[in-house]
Amino acid sequence: MEIDHGKCKQGIAERSTPGCYIKTRHVLAVMMFLGVFNSYFMRINLNVAIVAMVSQSVHNSITNVTECPDRGASYILNNTVSNAVFKWDRAQQGIALGAYYYGYVLTGLVGGYLTNRFGVKMVMGISMLLSSIISILSPTFAHWGFTVFVIARVLLGFLQGVTLPAVQSAWGKWAPPLERSRLVAISFSGMSFGVFFTSLVTGGIAENYGWEAIFYISGTVTLLWTIAWFGTVHSWPQSHPRISIHEKDYIIKSIGLNLNREKAPQIPWTAILKSVPAWAITVAHFCGLWGACTFMAMLPTFMATILRFSLTASGAWTAVPYVLQFLLVLVAGHISDELRMRGVLSTIAVRKLNTSLALAIPATLVALVGYVDCNVHAAVAMFSVAVAFNSLTVSGCESNTIDLAPQFGGVVYGIANTIANISGFLAPQMAGMLLQHDDSMHGWRMVFWLTAAVYLFGEIFYLIFASGEEQHWGSGKQSSLIEAKYTAMQPTKGSGHSL
């Protein structure tokens, strides 16, 4: 019988299952990765599609902006947008791009609650099923009118707001403590991959099959995933019909080590809302996400209308930064833990260093990119580095929640993330307003300077008010109880291993 000695340190070992057996928690991780990927596929598909949806004749500034040489943009005008019949001005485009987040912020706090009550299978499955239908019908909604299309995008965000909290909540029931970081990371990596993939392929889809195909494909892929989800996933290991007895016992007992409490601690809502360090996290997260949403929503348009790439090339260049982002966030997380474990830097020093790099470097680069004119390589390099470093908020302010409140880190993050996602509709709307009457490089400089100012405000606020100390309201009274039960379950010498 094989024993994982890493798990034996916890006092609980998992027996290997005979034969060819794929662990159900690993299947769940893959399905969640694909689910998060599909969520982002439907979330940001409009960022590229809108370039092909809107009739360029309504933007005299677009057709007249010839500061940079044509790199395929004329193809958009002459071919791709032959079915682009919507006369939405820049302000309306900003509203359409941000509409998703109006709905998203409404359900971010309830995703975990719904998952605890109804299970991740139903919550995430129904959310994605309805979202796929909305995506498939999006071209029809657009033809019905701008208001109908915006309402559909708001509803899509409303349905998708539960996705990430549902994933986090589900792993509280499925992930053994020593595997939790790995399984959550696999699931959430669908975000970066989703942005990369969507940016890479949607331009080519629009050019070859029309912008409607973007919504049809993303909705159909999600619908197929939903069928697989309902067929393979179960909300709790106790009720899974195909899980091995060894894996089920291991999951239940290892998680019971952390969940076997006499009484769940009461959430200190008032103390959280009055906490200055918690607000420092919220402000920094908001400012970092402002820049991220500006890049995701507006970068394809900048590539197509200013640098004058074709939609395919525009999408490909837009995808480059997210490959770097995916790699950097993994490396930064490892380095941050090493610095703390070796005593090189304190926890708050690591958090502030990461947050400073995540906000200051993008602020500098995004301010400068408006002055490189038509130097494509310089522009793409600056955007790539800015987007990549923006991801360091994960190892910075976003990880700071658990430092302040080990018992309530998820609650603090839920509040901060809900407020931060307001930038999802504010950022593209502000960009649309600034570009409404000046769609030239000068107008885009205004957008970039605004983004840089928001970045710097977040950095300064966080450096002044952030803390790495556990707050007086952040520690539940159950810690000693858990530790006592943990110690009691440690195996004695010669007692063998337990399940």
C-alpha positions as CSV (number, residue, x, y, z in Angstrom):
1,M,0.0,0.0,0.0
2,E,1.4,3.4,-1.0
3,I,1.5,6.2,1.5
4,D,2.0,9.9,0.6
5,H,4.4,10.9,3.4
6,G,3.6,14.6,2.8
7,K,0.1,13.9,3.9
8,C,1.2,11.8,6.8
9,K,2.6,14.9,8.5
10,Q,-1.1,15.8,8.9
11,G,-1.8,12.6,10.7
12,I,-4.0,11.4,7.9
13,A,-2.9,9.3,4.9
14,E,-4.8,8.5,1.7
15,R,-4.7,4.8,0.6
16,S,-4.2,4.3,-3.1
17,T,-7.1,2.9,-5.0
18,P,-6.4,-0.3,-7.0
19,G,-6.6,-0.2,-10.8
20,C,-6.8,2.8,-13.1
21,Y,-8.5,5.4,-11.0
22,I,-8.6,9.1,-11.6
23,K,-9.3,11.0,-8.4
24,T,-12.6,12.8,-8.4
25,R,-11.2,15.9,-6.9
26,H,-8.7,16.1,-9.8
27,V,-11.6,15.7,-12.3
28,L,-13.4,18.5,-10.4
29,A,-10.3,20.8,-10.7
30,V,-10.2,20.3,-14.4
31,M,-14.0,20.9,-14.8
32,M,-13.7,24.1,-12.7
33,F,-10.7,25.2,-14.8
34,L,-12.8,24.8,-17.9
35,G,-15.8,26.4,-16.3
36,V,-13.8,29.5,-15.3
37,F,-12.3,29.6,-18.8
38,N,-15.8,29.6,-20.3
39,S,-16.9,32.3,-17.9
40,Y,-14.1,34.6,-19.2
41,F,-14.8,33.5,-22.8
42,M,-18.3,34.9,-22.5
43,R,-17.2,37.8,-20.4
44,I,-14.7,39.4,-22.7
45,N,-15.8,38.2,-26.1
46,L,-17.5,41.6,-26.6
47,N,-14.2,43.4,-26.3
48,V,-13.1,42.2,-29.7
49,A,-16.5,41.7,-31.2
50,I,-17.6,45.3,-30.7
51,V,-14.9,46.4,-33.2
52,A,-16.7,44.4,-35.9
53,M,-20.2,45.1,-34.6
54,V,-20.3,48.9,-34.8
55,S,-20.5,50.6,-38.2
56,Q,-17.3,52.5,-38.7
57,S,-19.2,55.2,-40.7
58,V,-20.6,56.5,-37.4
59,H,-17.1,57.3,-36.3
60,N,-15.7,59.8,-38.7
61,S,-12.7,60.0,-36.3
62,I,-12.0,56.4,-36.8
63,T,-11.9,56.5,-40.5
64,N,-9.9,59.7,-40.4
65,V,-7.4,58.6,-37.9
66,T,-4.4,57.7,-40.1
67,E,-1.6,58.7,-37.7
68,C,-0.2,55.1,-38.1
69,P,0.3,53.1,-41.2
70,D,-2.3,50.6,-42.2
71,R,-1.5,47.1,-40.9
72,G,-4.8,45.5,-41.9
73,A,-7.3,47.9,-40.5
74,S,-8.7,48.7,-43.9
75,Y,-9.8,45.1,-44.1
76,I,-12.0,45.8,-41.1
77,L,-13.6,48.7,-43.0
78,N,-13.9,47.0,-46.3
79,N,-14.8,43.4,-45.4
80,T,-15.2,42.4,-41.8
81,V,-17.8,45.0,-40.8
82,S,-20.0,44.6,-43.9
83,N,-22.5,43.3,-41.4
84,A,-21.6,45.9,-38.7
85,V,-24.9,47.8,-38.7
86,F,-24.9,49.2,-35.1
87,K,-24.4,53.0,-34.9
88,W,-23.2,53.1,-31.3
89,D,-21.1,56.0,-30.4
90,R,-18.1,55.8,-28.1
91,A,-20.1,56.5,-25.0
92,Q,-22.6,53.8,-25.9
93,Q,-19.7,51.3,-26.6
94,G,-18.3,52.1,-23.1
95,I,-21.7,51.4,-21.6
96,A,-22.0,48.1,-23.5
97,L,-18.5,47.0,-22.5
98,G,-19.1,47.8,-18.8
99,A,-22.7,46.5,-18.6
100,Y,-21.5,43.0,-17.6
101,Y,-20.1,44.4,-14.3
102,Y,-23.4,46.1,-13.3
103,G,-24.8,42.6,-12.8
104,Y,-21.6,41.0,-11.6
105,V,-21.2,43.1,-8.5
106,L,-24.8,42.2,-7.4
107,T,-24.1,38.5,-6.9
108,G,-20.5,38.3,-5.8
109,L,-21.3,38.2,-2.1
110,V,-24.0,35.5,-2.4
111,G,-22.2,32.9,-4.5
112,G,-20.6,31.3,-1.4
113,Y,-23.9,31.2,0.5
114,L,-25.8,29.7,-2.4
115,T,-23.1,27.0,-2.9
116,N,-23.2,26.1,0.8
117,R,-26.9,25.7,0.6
118,F,-27.5,24.1,-2.8
119,G,-24.1,22.8,-3.8
120,V,-21.6,23.8,-6.5
121,K,-23.1,21.4,-9.0
122,M,-26.5,23.3,-9.1
123,V,-25.2,26.8,-8.5
124,M,-22.4,26.8,-11.1
125,G,-24.2,24.5,-13.5
126,I,-27.4,26.6,-13.7
127,S,-25.4,29.8,-13.9
128,M,-23.4,28.6,-16.8
129,L,-26.4,27.0,-18.6
130,L,-28.4,30.2,-18.5
131,S,-25.2,32.2,-19.4
132,S,-24.7,30.0,-22.5
133,I,-28.2,30.7,-23.7
134,I,-27.8,34.5,-23.3
135,S,-24.5,34.3,-25.2
136,I,-26.1,32.4,-28.1
137,L,-29.0,34.9,-28.3
138,S,-26.7,38.0,-28.0
139,P,-26.7,38.8,-31.7
140,T,-30.5,38.7,-31.7
141,F,-30.6,40.9,-28.6
142,A,-28.3,43.4,-30.4
143,H,-30.6,43.6,-33.4
144,W,-33.5,44.2,-31.1
145,G,-31.9,47.3,-29.8
146,F,-29.0,48.8,-27.8
147,T,-31.0,48.8,-24.6
148,V,-32.0,45.1,-24.9
149,F,-28.4,44.2,-25.6
150,V,-27.2,46.1,-22.5
151,I,-29.8,44.4,-20.3
152,A,-28.7,41.0,-21.6
153,R,-25.0,41.8,-20.7
154,V,-26.1,43.0,-17.2
155,L,-28.0,39.7,-16.8
156,L,-25.0,37.7,-18.0
157,G,-22.8,39.4,-15.3
158,F,-25.5,38.8,-12.7
159,L,-25.4,35.1,-13.5
160,Q,-21.6,34.9,-13.6
161,G,-21.1,36.8,-10.4
162,V,-21.5,33.6,-8.4
163,T,-18.9,31.6,-10.3
164,L,-15.6,32.4,-8.5
165,P,-17.2,32.5,-5.0
166,A,-18.8,29.1,-5.8
167,V,-15.4,27.7,-6.8
168,Q,-13.8,28.9,-3.6
169,S,-16.7,27.6,-1.5
170,A,-16.7,24.2,-3.2
171,W,-13.0,23.6,-2.5
172,G,-13.8,24.1,1.2
173,K,-15.7,20.8,0.9
174,W,-13.4,18.9,-1.5
175,A,-9.8,20.0,-1.1
176,P,-7.7,18.4,1.6
177,P,-5.8,21.2,3.5
178,L,-2.4,20.3,2.0
179,E,-3.8,20.3,-1.5
180,R,-6.0,23.4,-1.3
181,S,-3.6,26.0,-2.8
182,R,-2.8,23.7,-5.7
183,L,-6.4,22.8,-6.5
184,V,-7.6,26.4,-6.2
185,A,-4.7,27.6,-8.4
186,I,-5.7,25.1,-11.1
187,S,-9.3,26.2,-11.1
188,F,-8.5,29.9,-11.1
189,S,-5.9,29.6,-13.9
190,G,-8.8,29.5,-16.2
191,M,-9.1,33.2,-15.9
192,S,-5.7,34.1,-17.5
193,F,-6.1,31.3,-20.0
194,G,-9.6,32.5,-20.8
195,V,-8.4,36.1,-21.5
196,F,-5.5,34.8,-23.6
197,F,-7.6,32.4,-25.7
198,T,-10.4,34.8,-26.2
199,S,-8.1,37.6,-27.3
200,L,-6.3,35.3,-29.6
201,V,-9.1,33.7,-31.5
202,T,-12.1,36.1,-31.5
203,G,-10.5,38.4,-34.1
204,G,-10.0,35.6,-36.6
205,I,-13.6,34.4,-35.9
206,A,-15.0,37.8,-36.7
207,E,-13.0,38.3,-39.8
208,N,-13.8,34.9,-41.3
209,Y,-17.3,34.1,-40.0
210,G,-18.7,37.4,-38.8
211,W,-19.0,38.9,-35.3
212,E,-22.2,36.9,-34.6
213,A,-20.1,33.7,-34.6
214,I,-18.1,34.8,-31.6
215,F,-21.3,34.7,-29.4
216,Y,-22.5,31.5,-31.0
217,I,-19.2,29.7,-30.4
218,S,-18.6,30.9,-26.9
219,G,-22.2,30.0,-25.9
220,T,-22.1,26.6,-27.6
221,V,-18.8,25.6,-26.0
222,T,-20.2,26.6,-22.6
223,L,-23.4,24.7,-23.2
224,L,-21.4,21.5,-24.0
225,W,-19.3,22.1,-20.9
226,T,-22.6,22.4,-18.9
227,I,-23.7,19.0,-20.1
228,A,-20.4,17.4,-19.1
229,W,-20.5,19.3,-15.7
230,F,-23.9,17.9,-14.8
231,G,-22.8,14.4,-15.9
232,T,-19.5,14.3,-14.0
233,V,-19.6,16.6,-11.0
234,H,-21.3,16.2,-7.6
235,S,-21.4,18.9,-4.9
236,W,-20.1,16.8,-1.9
237,P,-17.8,13.8,-1.8
238,Q,-20.3,12.0,0.5
239,S,-22.8,11.9,-2.4
240,H,-20.5,11.2,-5.3
241,P,-21.4,7.8,-6.8
242,R,-18.0,7.1,-8.5
243,I,-15.6,8.2,-5.8
244,S,-13.5,5.5,-4.2
245,I,-14.0,4.7,-0.5
246,H,-10.4,5.6,0.2
247,E,-10.5,9.0,-1.4
248,K,-13.9,9.8,0.2
249,D,-12.7,8.9,3.7
250,Y,-9.5,10.8,3.2
251,I,-11.3,14.0,2.1
252,I,-13.9,13.8,4.8
253,K,-11.5,13.2,7.6
254,S,-8.8,15.7,6.5
255,I,-11.3,18.5,6.0
256,G,-13.1,17.5,9.2
257,L,-9.9,18.4,10.9
258,N,-10.5,22.0,10.0
259,L,-14.3,22.1,10.0
260,N,-15.2,20.2,13.2
261,R,-16.0,23.2,15.3
262,E,-18.5,23.5,18.1
263,K,-19.8,26.8,16.8
264,A,-19.0,28.8,13.7
265,P,-17.5,32.2,14.5
266,Q,-19.8,35.1,14.0
267,I,-18.7,37.4,11.1
268,P,-17.7,40.9,12.5
269,W,-19.3,42.9,9.7
270,T,-19.1,46.3,11.5
271,A,-15.5,45.8,12.5
272,I,-14.5,44.8,8.9
273,L,-16.3,47.8,7.4
274,K,-14.5,50.1,9.9
275,S,-11.1,48.6,9.4
276,V,-8.7,51.0,7.7
277,P,-6.3,48.2,6.6
278,A,-9.2,46.4,5.1
279,W,-10.1,49.5,3.1
280,A,-6.5,49.8,2.0
281,I,-6.9,46.4,0.4
282,T,-10.2,47.4,-1.2
283,V,-8.8,50.6,-2.6
284,A,-5.7,49.0,-4.0
285,H,-7.7,46.1,-5.5
286,F,-10.1,48.6,-7.0
287,C,-7.3,50.6,-8.6
288,G,-5.5,47.6,-9.9
289,L,-8.7,46.2,-11.4
290,W,-9.5,49.6,-13.0
291,G,-6.3,49.2,-15.0
292,A,-7.0,45.6,-15.8
293,C,-10.5,46.3,-17.0
294,T,-9.3,49.2,-19.1
295,F,-6.8,46.9,-20.8
296,M,-9.2,44.1,-21.3
297,A,-12.0,46.3,-22.6
298,M,-10.2,48.9,-24.6
299,L,-6.9,47.4,-25.8
300,P,-8.4,45.5,-28.8
301,T,-10.0,48.8,-30.0
302,F,-6.7,50.7,-29.6
303,M,-4.9,48.1,-31.6
304,A,-7.5,48.2,-34.4
305,T,-8.2,51.9,-34.6
306,I,-4.9,53.6,-33.7
307,L,-2.2,51.1,-34.5
308,R,-4.5,49.9,-37.3
309,F,-4.1,46.2,-37.1
310,S,-6.6,43.7,-38.5
311,L,-8.9,42.1,-36.0
312,T,-6.9,38.9,-36.1
313,A,-3.6,40.6,-35.5
314,S,-5.2,42.9,-33.0
315,G,-6.4,39.9,-31.0
316,A,-3.1,38.2,-31.2
317,W,-1.2,41.2,-30.0
318,T,-3.7,41.7,-27.2
319,A,-3.2,38.1,-26.1
320,V,0.5,38.4,-25.6
321,P,0.4,40.3,-22.2
322,Y,-1.8,37.6,-20.7
323,V,0.8,34.9,-21.3
324,L,3.3,36.9,-19.4
325,Q,0.7,37.6,-16.7
326,F,0.0,33.9,-16.2
327,L,3.7,33.1,-15.8
328,L,4.6,36.0,-13.6
329,V,1.8,35.5,-11.1
330,L,3.0,31.9,-10.5
331,V,6.7,33.0,-10.1
332,A,5.8,35.9,-7.9
333,G,3.8,33.7,-5.6
334,H,6.7,31.3,-5.1
335,I,9.2,34.1,-4.6
336,S,7.0,35.9,-2.1
337,D,6.6,32.7,0.0
338,E,10.3,32.1,-0.1
339,L,11.1,35.6,1.1
340,R,8.7,35.2,4.0
341,M,9.8,31.7,5.0
342,R,13.5,32.7,5.0
343,G,12.9,35.8,7.0
344,V,14.3,38.1,4.3
345,L,11.1,40.3,4.4
346,S,8.2,40.6,6.8
347,T,4.7,39.8,5.6
348,I,3.6,43.4,5.2
349,A,6.9,44.2,3.4
350,V,6.2,41.5,0.9
351,R,2.6,42.7,0.4
352,K,3.6,46.3,-0.1
353,L,6.5,45.4,-2.4
354,N,4.2,43.3,-4.6
355,T,1.4,45.9,-4.6
356,S,3.8,48.7,-5.4
357,L,5.2,46.8,-8.4
358,A,1.7,45.9,-9.5
359,L,0.6,49.5,-9.5
360,A,3.6,51.7,-10.0
361,I,5.1,49.9,-13.0
362,P,1.9,49.8,-15.0
363,A,1.2,53.4,-14.1
364,T,4.5,54.5,-15.5
365,L,4.2,52.4,-18.7
366,V,0.6,53.2,-19.5
367,A,1.5,56.9,-19.2
368,L,4.4,56.6,-21.6
369,V,2.7,54.3,-24.1
370,G,0.7,57.3,-25.5
371,Y,3.9,58.9,-26.6
372,V,5.5,56.1,-28.6
373,D,3.2,57.0,-31.5
374,C,3.2,54.3,-34.1
375,N,6.1,52.2,-32.7
376,V,4.2,48.9,-32.5
377,H,6.9,46.9,-30.8
378,A,7.4,49.5,-28.1
379,A,3.7,49.8,-27.5
380,V,3.1,46.0,-27.3
381,A,6.2,45.6,-25.0
382,M,4.9,48.3,-22.7
383,F,1.3,46.9,-22.6
384,S,2.7,43.4,-22.0
385,V,4.9,44.4,-19.1
386,A,2.1,46.6,-17.6
387,V,-0.5,43.8,-17.8
388,A,1.9,41.2,-16.4
389,F,3.0,43.3,-13.4
390,N,-0.6,44.2,-12.7
391,S,-1.1,40.6,-11.7
392,L,1.2,41.0,-8.7
393,T,-1.8,42.3,-6.7
394,V,-2.5,38.6,-6.2
395,S,0.6,38.2,-4.1
396,G,0.1,41.7,-2.7
397,C,-3.1,43.3,-1.5
398,E,-5.3,40.4,-2.5
399,S,-3.4,38.0,-0.3
400,N,-3.3,40.5,2.5
401,T,-6.9,39.6,3.5
402,I,-5.8,36.4,5.2
403,D,-3.0,38.3,7.1
404,L,-5.6,40.6,8.6
405,A,-8.2,38.0,9.4
406,P,-7.3,34.3,9.2
407,Q,-10.9,33.3,10.1
408,F,-12.6,35.8,7.8
409,G,-10.2,36.3,5.0
410,G,-12.8,35.1,2.5
411,V,-15.3,37.6,3.7
412,V,-12.9,40.5,3.5
413,Y,-11.9,39.4,0.0
414,G,-15.6,39.1,-1.0
415,I,-16.3,42.7,0.1
416,A,-13.1,44.0,-1.5
417,N,-13.7,42.1,-4.7
418,T,-17.3,43.2,-5.0
419,I,-16.4,46.9,-4.6
420,A,-13.4,46.6,-6.9
421,N,-15.5,45.2,-9.7
422,I,-17.4,48.4,-9.8
423,S,-14.4,49.6,-11.9
424,G,-15.4,47.0,-14.4
425,F,-18.2,49.3,-15.7
426,L,-16.7,52.7,-14.6
427,A,-13.4,52.2,-16.4
428,P,-14.7,51.5,-20.0
429,Q,-17.4,54.1,-19.6
430,M,-14.9,56.8,-18.6
431,A,-12.7,55.8,-21.6
432,G,-15.7,56.0,-23.9
433,M,-16.5,59.5,-22.6
434,L,-13.0,60.7,-23.2
435,L,-12.9,59.2,-26.7
436,Q,-16.3,60.4,-27.6
437,H,-15.1,63.6,-29.3
438,D,-11.4,62.7,-29.8
439,D,-10.6,59.3,-31.0
440,S,-7.1,60.2,-32.0
441,M,-3.8,59.4,-30.2
442,H,-4.4,62.5,-28.1
443,G,-7.7,61.2,-26.9
444,W,-6.1,57.9,-26.0
445,R,-3.4,59.7,-24.0
446,M,-6.1,61.1,-21.8
447,V,-7.4,57.5,-21.2
448,F,-3.9,56.3,-20.4
449,W,-3.1,59.3,-18.0
450,L,-6.4,58.7,-16.2
451,T,-5.5,55.0,-15.7
452,A,-2.0,55.9,-14.5
453,A,-3.5,58.4,-12.0
454,V,-5.8,55.7,-10.6
455,Y,-2.9,53.2,-10.3
456,L,-0.8,55.7,-8.4
457,F,-3.6,56.7,-6.0
458,G,-4.1,53.0,-5.1
459,E,-0.4,52.5,-4.5
460,I,-0.1,55.5,-2.2
461,F,-3.2,54.7,-0.2
462,Y,-2.1,51.1,0.3
463,L,1.5,52.0,1.3
464,I,0.2,54.4,3.9
465,F,-2.7,52.4,5.5
466,A,-2.0,48.7,4.8
467,S,-1.1,46.4,7.7
468,G,0.3,42.9,7.9
469,E,-0.8,42.4,11.5
470,E,-3.7,40.2,12.4
471,Q,-6.6,42.5,13.5
472,H,-8.3,42.1,16.8
473,W,-11.5,41.1,15.1
474,G,-9.7,38.7,12.6
475,S,-9.0,35.7,14.9
476,G,-11.9,33.4,15.7
477,K,-12.0,31.8,19.1
478,Q,-11.9,28.3,17.6
479,S,-8.1,28.3,16.8
480,S,-7.1,26.5,20.1
481,L,-9.9,24.0,19.7
482,I,-8.8,23.1,16.2
483,E,-5.2,22.8,17.2
484,A,-6.2,20.5,20.1
485,K,-8.1,18.3,17.8
486,Y,-5.2,18.4,15.3
487,T,-2.8,17.3,18.0
488,A,-5.1,14.6,19.2
489,M,-5.3,13.1,15.7
490,Q,-1.5,12.8,15.3
491,P,-0.5,9.1,15.0
492,T,1.6,7.7,17.8
493,K,4.7,5.7,17.1
494,G,3.9,2.2,15.9
495,S,0.2,2.9,15.5
496,G,0.4,2.8,11.7
497,H,-1.5,5.2,9.5
498,S,-5.1,6.2,9.7
499,L,-7.7,7.1,7.1
